[in-house]
Amino acid sequence: MPIRRLPETLVNQIAAGEVVERPAAAVKELVENALDAGARHVDVVLRDGGRALIAVTDDGSGMAPEELLLAVERHATSKLPDDDLVHIASLGFRGEALPSIGAVARLTVTSRPPEAEEAWSLLVEGGKLGRPQPAAHPRGTRVEVRDLFFATPARLKFLKTARTEVSHAQDTLNRLAMAHPQVGFTLSDGDRKLIGLAPAEGELFDARLKRLSAVMGRDFADNALAISAQREGIGLTGYIGLPTLNRGNAQQQYLFVNGRPVRDKLLYGAVRGAYQDFLARDRHPLLALFVELPPEQVDVNVHPTKAEVRFRDPGLVRGLIVSAAKHALAEAGHRAATTVSDLALGALRPAGGTGVGGWGSSYQGSRLPAGLAEATAHYQAPVGHGALPGLQGAPSAAAPSMHPGAMPNETVDPDGFPLGAARAQVHGTYVVAQTGDGIVIVDQHAAHERLVYERMKEQLGETGVARQMLLLPEVVEMEESAAARVVARAEELAELGLVLEAFGPGAVVVREVPALLGKVDVQGLIRDLADELAELGEALALRERLEHVCGTLACHGSVRAGRILNVEEMNALLRQMEETPHSGQCNHGRPTYVELKLADIEKLFGRR
């Protein structure tokens, strides 16, 4: 067959397959155009999940009739005045969105610049271009997309249910809204409003948190740690959630580069590296991070959808995210998410109750909530049991050891410490402390395990990871590119106790391994590291194995459940928790303590 030029209509349909694979993609392209036009309000309407109608209305700069004709031509754009693909300062720049949508749908663009006396409208139907017509419309632009994919019916078969397509559009709009808090957004399906976000007022940092709270929920705002860092011209701002506020998937991890929502493996790998010490592999933190850097240091022209980016110095960006997140987590100290206490209060509320406490004003009996009577019956007053390793040095005001059945002397001021003063131990496992405005319940084993683990990490940081030399160095053969990736990180791996070097073009030789690991599958470890470096840019496998061993040792070296503690030991545990970073959660992100405010407890019993 001879080579021939494809018809323009077919070219546009091919482009549409890349740019507009579903209604949410069309919403993304149209809303980005509105933001580039300086819109302060963007309204989106979907019908039948976007199949029947997608309407995007904005109050931006608008277009004149001659600009309308250019806007629906391929690769016609106002966003590259100098034809410079390096310094891109807008969300869109390829000039493909409108012609691609017009090739597979019935597209109507109505627009009016602020200085014009009337608006103009243009229809593109299945790639066939009409003529601009006068229309009635306020300042700004309205784009209507009807009968999406009517010109390519086979593509309709790949769309999901209307509800699923709307949920994808919601996620798309929410991501853009988080990056642009100064803009108001609405989304409706014609019958009900699904998103209603007013423009956030105030400084950018405060406005951004308000917008994140509106999108991700109040729990995130209450448990978010602020991030602000800069390194070599690259800025990082945003908020990350406490480890105890986590999910089973990464859907609430939002990453932005120069105001553009992106999904980048390098960034996700950096987040995982920052939290690897606090969460199990199947748990994911909540966060929203915004990277700002000079346009020439990032390539956003990797994919037609512009959802992927490529950094000139990926290691610098990754290191900035990891260090900033770890610093914020360390600054949080012993904090645990407020959702922990909310869950505890929810478990205490009887089904069908009213109000926060669940009892309502009609509560008259002396019946205790389910489980509380049993806990009271098994109450164990603290008794002297000998000092435990790591728990010496309690405040001098701590009460002495107690006889069974006696209540501890209230000599430690509960107002003087964040975690209060120890008052009792129940079931040989939980320490109950009184604070200035409530009570704290501590899981003694989980709390002390974190303390021992942090002390082990500190010692490893001071002395380094002990190495064990292999009697016979082990050669690991792999693809040449994989071997090169591992060898390039040899210095970093050596700090973790793994000493290796290149052994020809497609192999590495391992000479020393971390002594903590004991007998280790060297072949499997090296291949895991090579895979992670390729996918995430992080050598996490070795760190996670070391942390697993440290966690196991910490578990065996910590106070066990069932061990009776005296008051001095309990108070010493509380004081060490207050001084130790990350003591609010165990190594898997579970809380080490629950705090209940007195006001909430009073509501449980109908006192408020």
MOCORMO-V691753 format. One line per field, one symbol per residue. ss: DSSP state (H for helix, E for strand, C for the rest). psi: psi as a letter, one per 20 degrees, with the letter a starting at -180 (. if undefined). Layout:
ss=???
psi=???
This chain:
ss=CCCCCCCHHHHHHHHHHHHCCCHHHHHHHHHHHHHHCCCCEEEEEEEHHHCCEEEEEECCCCCCHHHHHHHCCCCCCCCCCCCCCCCCCCCCCCCCHHHHHHHHCEEEEEEECCCCCCEEEEEEECCEECCCEEECCCCEEEEEEECCCCCCHHHHCCCCCHHHHHHHHHHHHHHHHHHCCCCEEEEECCCCEEEEECCCCCCHHHHHHHHHHHHHCHHHHHCEEEEEEEECCEEEEEEEECCCCEECCCCCEEEEECCEEECCHHHHHHHHHHHCCCCCCCCEECEEEEEECCHHHEECCCCCCCCCCEECCHHHHHHHHHHHHHHHHHHCCCCCCHHHHHHHHHHHCCCCCECCCEECCCCCCCCCCCCHHHHHHCEECCCCCCCCCCCCCCCCCCCCCCCCCCCCCCCCCHHHCCCCEEEEEECCCEEEEEECCEEEEEEHHHHHHHHHHHHHHHHHHHHCCCEEEEEEEEEEECCHHHHHHHHHCHHHHHHCCCEEEECCCCEEEEEEEEHHHCCCCHHHHHHHHHHHHHHCCCCHHHHHHHHHHHHHHHHHCCCCCCCCCCHHHHHHHHHHHHHCCCCCECCCCCECEEEEEHHHHHHHCCCC
psi=pqpqpqqhghghhghhhghmirhhhgggghhhgghhjkqipppppqpljiggpopoprkbirqrghhghhhjqpkpqjjmhjkoigmojrgqihkhgghgghhjaoppopqoqhiqirrqqpppokippaqpqqrpqrpaqpppoqlpjhimhhhhhiqarggghhhghggghgghhhimiipqqqpqjhhqphpnoqppraqggghghgghghgiqhhghhkqpqpoqqplipqprbqqqqhinrrirkhkoppqoljppqophgghhgghhhjhiiqqhjqprpropopprphijpojkhqhikiqrpqhnhhggghgggggghghhhhicjqqqhhghghghhhipqpjrqagiihriiphrjpqqphhgghhhjpoqqqpjqqqpijrkqqhiqqrqqqpiqqqpmipohiiqhjapphrpqkjhpppqpahkbqpopohghghghggghhggghhhgirppqoppgoqppopaqghgghgghhkhgghhhjjoprrqmahkqqpphqqphhicpqngghgghgggghhhgijpmhggghgghggghgghghjrpqpippqrhghghhgghhghipqjiiqaijjqqiqpppqhghghhhjji.
